[in-house]
Amino acid sequence: MDISNDPELSGKYLGKISQDFVIVADHIKEASYQIRKRGFSDYPVFVVSKEDIPIGQLLYKKEDFGTELNYFVTYIDEFIERKILLKDKVEDFKEAYKNPEEFCCLFVIDGEFTRFVFIPYPED
């Protein structure tokens, strides 16, 4: 599993993801803060998909904000348990994980495309 932003992503998905993300960014940023503050995980991951998926807990349905994507929340532990992220890649993931005050870690599921994406929160 590739844990870095892929240049191929920008042309195909990043515009669509960014359009959606800007709508929910403040809510996602607060959820990330609460997860870290309460000690649930230092590595929150927000899973995005057009469909309902069995990863994480549903945070926002696309109907909640008029977005194209549903947003789920989970932690690195679930990715390890489900063998989406292999144990020998955990340190690589942690090294690639960007400052959660500035970036959101998304796990994008779109058909056959699945990838971690780090997207910056919009500035005020």
Backbone as CSV, one residue per row, in Angstrom:
resi,resn,N_x,N_y,N_z,CA_x,CA_y,CA_z,C_x,C_y,C_z
1,MET,0.849,-1.179,0.000,0.000,0.000,0.000,0.887,1.233,0.000
2,ASP,0.684,2.087,-0.986,1.452,3.319,-1.093,0.898,4.328,-0.096
3,ILE,1.759,4.930,0.705,1.288,5.856,1.726,1.630,7.300,1.429
4,SER,2.145,7.558,0.242,2.478,8.931,-0.108,1.503,9.428,-1.166
5,ASN,1.432,10.736,-1.315,0.605,11.288,-2.378,1.205,10.881,-3.709
6,ASP,0.382,10.429,-4.599,0.801,9.959,-5.910,0.569,11.063,-6.920
7,PRO,1.558,11.388,-7.768,1.354,12.431,-8.763,0.177,12.119,-9.693
8,GLU,-0.082,10.838,-9.917,-1.193,10.404,-10.752,-2.526,10.847,-10.150
9,LEU,-2.549,10.981,-8.847,-3.756,11.347,-8.140,-4.229,12.738,-8.512
10,SER,-3.327,13.691,-8.651,-3.724,15.075,-8.813,-4.622,15.278,-10.021
11,GLY,-4.288,14.675,-11.148,-5.098,14.861,-12.332,-6.439,14.173,-12.257
12,LYS,-6.486,13.021,-11.650,-7.685,12.208,-11.693,-8.656,12.467,-10.541
13,TYR,-8.157,12.671,-9.343,-9.026,12.712,-8.179,-8.914,13.955,-7.298
14,LEU,-7.766,14.567,-7.263,-7.531,15.590,-6.248,-8.521,16.745,-6.326
15,GLY,-8.897,17.173,-7.527,-9.870,18.257,-7.650,-11.204,17.887,-7.030
16,LYS,-11.690,16.692,-7.318,-12.969,16.228,-6.781,-12.883,16.073,-5.266
17,ILE,-11.797,15.508,-4.800,-11.619,15.313,-3.358,-11.544,16.662,-2.652
18,SER,-10.777,17.592,-3.223,-10.613,18.915,-2.616,-11.925,19.679,-2.548
19,GLN,-12.727,19.609,-3.614,-14.026,20.289,-3.626,-14.906,19.799,-2.487
20,ASP,-14.941,18.512,-2.308,-15.723,17.927,-1.223,-15.124,18.286,0.130
21,PHE,-13.816,18.142,0.225,-13.134,18.300,1.505,-13.310,19.702,2.085
22,VAL,-13.258,20.716,1.244,-13.367,22.094,1.741,-14.705,22.319,2.449
23,ILE,-15.732,21.575,2.072,-17.056,21.703,2.689,-17.057,21.162,4.117
24,VAL,-16.334,20.082,4.356,-16.359,19.421,5.671,-15.080,19.618,6.478
25,ALA,-14.130,20.345,5.942,-12.791,20.444,6.542,-12.805,20.888,8.002
26,ASP,-13.591,21.894,8.335,-13.606,22.378,9.722,-14.102,21.292,10.675
27,HIS,-15.097,20.535,10.247,-15.643,19.460,11.081,-14.641,18.309,11.220
28,ILE,-13.967,17.994,10.133,-12.964,16.925,10.151,-11.784,17.333,11.038
29,LYS,-11.363,18.569,10.909,-10.233,19.059,11.711,-10.561,18.980,13.200
30,GLU,-11.782,19.336,13.566,-12.199,19.257,14.962,-12.249,17.804,15.433
31,ALA,-12.764,16.919,14.586,-12.809,15.490,14.941,-11.396,14.950,15.146
32,SER,-10.478,15.327,14.273,-9.080,14.899,14.401,-8.489,15.394,15.718
33,TYR,-8.750,16.646,16.036,-8.250,17.225,17.279,-8.787,16.464,18.493
34,GLN,-10.091,16.195,18.500,-10.706,15.496,19.628,-10.159,14.071,19.777
35,ILE,-9.950,13.392,18.665,-9.391,12.035,18.692,-8.006,12.044,19.331
36,ARG,-7.184,13.001,18.916,-5.822,13.085,19.460,-5.830,13.569,20.906
37,LYS,-6.637,14.577,21.206,-6.709,15.142,22.557,-7.169,14.096,23.577
38,ARG,-8.128,13.272,23.181,-8.680,12.277,24.100,-7.858,10.994,24.146
39,GLY,-6.783,10.950,23.383,-5.867,9.820,23.449,-6.301,8.571,22.701
40,PHE,-7.282,8.688,21.792,-7.714,7.522,21.022,-6.639,7.091,20.034
41,SER,-5.993,8.074,19.389,-4.942,7.770,18.418,-4.207,9.049,18.051
42,ASP,-2.923,8.909,17.793,-2.142,10.024,17.263,-2.233,10.065,15.742
43,TYR,-2.882,9.046,15.160,-2.935,8.901,13.703,-4.371,8.660,13.220
44,PRO,-5.249,9.663,13.384,-6.599,9.478,12.853,-6.580,9.428,11.328
45,VAL,-7.456,8.611,10.776,-7.575,8.473,9.331,-9.051,8.646,8.988
46,PHE,-9.309,9.454,7.982,-10.671,9.685,7.524,-10.831,9.001,6.174
47,VAL,-11.700,8.014,6.148,-11.936,7.218,4.950,-13.043,7.895,4.158
48,VAL,-12.821,8.079,2.858,-13.826,8.701,2.005,-14.200,7.757,0.878
49,SER,-15.507,7.699,0.622,-16.009,6.810,-0.407,-17.410,7.248,-0.818
50,LYS,-17.760,6.979,-2.062,-19.121,7.268,-2.517,-20.111,6.275,-1.920
51,GLU,-19.636,5.096,-1.632,-20.485,4.009,-1.124,-20.278,3.826,0.374
52,ASP,-21.227,3.135,0.998,-21.022,2.721,2.387,-19.962,1.632,2.383
53,ILE,-19.061,1.701,3.327,-17.967,0.742,3.398,-17.820,0.229,4.822
54,PRO,-17.193,-0.921,4.982,-17.064,-1.497,6.327,-15.762,-1.105,7.037
55,ILE,-15.235,0.065,6.756,-14.008,0.517,7.426,-14.348,1.743,8.254
56,GLY,-14.028,1.688,9.533,-14.263,2.819,10.412,-15.727,3.008,10.759
57,GLN,-15.995,4.148,11.358,-17.353,4.525,11.752,-17.800,5.697,10.886
58,LEU,-19.042,5.647,10.440,-19.570,6.735,9.628,-19.555,8.025,10.434
59,LEU,-18.953,9.044,9.878,-18.903,10.352,10.514,-19.925,11.280,9.866
60,TYR,-19.886,11.372,8.509,-20.823,12.206,7.767,-21.250,11.503,6.492
61,LYS,-22.545,11.408,6.298,-23.082,10.922,5.027,-22.987,12.056,4.018
62,LYS,-22.903,11.705,2.762,-22.814,12.739,1.725,-24.026,13.668,1.760
63,GLU,-25.161,13.166,2.208,-26.368,13.994,2.304,-26.268,15.039,3.423
64,ASP,-25.438,14.789,4.421,-25.313,15.713,5.550,-24.832,17.093,5.118
65,PHE,-23.920,17.124,4.144,-23.329,18.390,3.705,-23.465,18.619,2.204
66,GLY,-24.169,17.740,1.519,-24.314,17.882,0.073,-23.016,17.601,-0.673
67,THR,-22.233,16.669,-0.158,-20.969,16.302,-0.798,-21.166,15.064,-1.664
68,GLU,-20.148,14.731,-2.443,-20.193,13.525,-3.269,-19.702,12.296,-2.510
69,LEU,-19.021,12.533,-1.389,-18.383,11.446,-0.659,-18.905,11.331,0.759
70,ASN,-18.919,10.099,1.267,-19.189,9.826,2.675,-17.854,9.889,3.415
71,TYR,-17.889,10.279,4.676,-16.680,10.377,5.493,-16.811,9.457,6.695
72,PHE,-15.824,8.606,6.850,-15.744,7.667,7.966,-14.488,7.998,8.753
73,VAL,-14.461,7.643,10.017,-13.280,7.889,10.832,-12.784,6.569,11.411
74,THR,-11.479,6.421,11.432,-10.856,5.248,12.021,-9.434,5.626,12.433
75,TYR,-8.685,4.605,12.837,-7.316,4.815,13.299,-6.400,3.837,12.573
76,ILE,-5.136,4.068,12.707,-4.128,3.206,12.085,-4.314,1.742,12.504
77,ASP,-4.747,1.518,13.747,-4.905,0.149,14.264,-5.848,-0.692,13.407
78,GLU,-6.931,-0.089,12.932,-7.870,-0.853,12.110,-7.224,-1.263,10.786
79,PHE,-6.406,-0.399,10.228,-5.715,-0.741,8.979,-4.749,-1.899,9.175
80,ILE,-4.130,-1.945,10.345,-3.210,-3.046,10.662,-4.014,-4.337,10.880
81,GLU,-5.093,-4.250,11.655,-5.930,-5.430,11.923,-6.496,-6.028,10.636
82,ARG,-6.904,-5.180,9.713,-7.495,-5.644,8.456,-6.440,-5.984,7.402
83,LYS,-5.169,-5.827,7.773,-4.039,-6.099,6.882,-4.067,-5.233,5.620
84,ILE,-4.638,-4.031,5.759,-4.567,-3.033,4.693,-3.197,-2.378,4.761
85,LEU,-2.719,-2.198,5.973,-1.376,-1.686,6.226,-0.618,-2.789,6.947
86,LEU,0.411,-3.289,6.304,1.185,-4.380,6.893,2.031,-3.864,8.048
87,LYS,2.235,-4.719,9.034,2.982,-4.319,10.228,4.365,-3.777,9.902
88,ASP,5.001,-4.327,8.874,6.344,-3.849,8.534,6.318,-2.491,7.824
89,LYS,5.127,-1.969,7.530,4.993,-0.652,6.889,4.481,0.418,7.847
90,VAL,4.236,0.049,9.095,3.686,0.991,10.068,4.626,2.171,10.280
91,GLU,5.907,1.910,10.425,6.856,3.013,10.630,6.908,3.933,9.410
92,ASP,6.809,3.360,8.211,6.763,4.181,6.994,5.529,5.080,7.019
93,PHE,4.395,4.516,7.439,3.169,5.297,7.534,3.355,6.442,8.529
94,LYS,3.896,6.141,9.695,4.076,7.172,10.719,5.025,8.270,10.243
95,GLU,6.055,7.896,9.499,6.983,8.887,8.958,6.319,9.749,7.889
96,ALA,5.438,9.153,7.101,4.756,9.878,6.028,3.598,10.728,6.555
97,TYR,3.077,10.383,7.737,1.935,11.080,8.313,2.323,12.527,8.583
98,LYS,1.571,13.433,8.007,1.909,14.859,8.129,1.254,15.469,9.363
99,ASN,1.721,16.633,9.739,1.225,17.353,10.907,-0.305,17.422,10.870
100,PRO,-0.989,16.783,11.833,-2.450,16.733,11.812,-3.136,18.069,12.097
101,GLU,-2.379,19.071,12.486,-2.943,20.417,12.630,-3.056,21.097,11.272
102,GLU,-2.243,20.659,10.316,-2.210,21.287,8.998,-2.759,20.400,7.885
103,PHE,-2.677,19.076,8.060,-3.073,18.131,7.020,-4.037,17.089,7.570
104,CYS,-4.913,16.638,6.697,-5.825,15.550,7.029,-5.364,14.305,6.286
105,CYS,-5.357,13.182,6.973,-5.031,11.910,6.344,-6.337,11.280,5.873
106,LEU,-6.498,11.226,4.559,-7.663,10.591,3.961,-7.254,9.249,3.390
107,PHE,-8.129,8.295,3.479,-7.965,7.027,2.776,-9.088,6.997,1.757
108,VAL,-8.725,7.193,0.501,-9.694,7.331,-0.576,-9.999,5.953,-1.161
109,ILE,-11.288,5.625,-1.221,-11.739,4.395,-1.859,-12.686,4.807,-2.978
110,ASP,-12.256,4.584,-4.206,-13.060,4.953,-5.368,-12.908,3.842,-6.400
111,GLY,-13.818,2.907,-6.376,-13.713,1.759,-7.280,-12.496,0.935,-6.925
112,GLU,-11.650,0.718,-7.898,-10.427,-0.050,-7.681,-9.312,0.802,-7.071
113,PHE,-9.513,2.115,-7.016,-8.499,3.031,-6.504,-8.605,3.131,-4.992
114,THR,-7.549,2.781,-4.294,-7.479,2.974,-2.843,-6.105,3.531,-2.523
115,ARG,-6.088,4.625,-1.781,-4.814,5.273,-1.510,-4.935,6.222,-0.330
116,PHE,-3.870,6.338,0.447,-3.776,7.370,1.469,-3.433,8.678,0.763
117,VAL,-4.091,9.750,1.192,-3.843,11.078,0.646,-3.772,12.041,1.815
118,PHE,-2.771,12.892,1.809,-2.659,13.919,2.835,-3.046,15.241,2.194
119,ILE,-4.124,15.819,2.669,-4.658,17.043,2.073,-4.613,18.154,3.112
120,PRO,-4.131,19.332,2.703,-4.056,20.431,3.679,-5.433,20.971,4.014
121,TYR,-5.586,21.368,5.278,-6.818,22.051,5.664,-6.802,23.436,5.042
122,PRO,-7.954,23.920,4.594,-7.997,25.291,4.038,-7.612,26.293,5.112
123,GLU,-6.916,27.331,4.686,-6.549,28.396,5.621,-7.695,29.384,5.701
124,ASP,-7.860,29.980,6.887,-8.956,30.942,7.078,-8.792,32.164,6.220
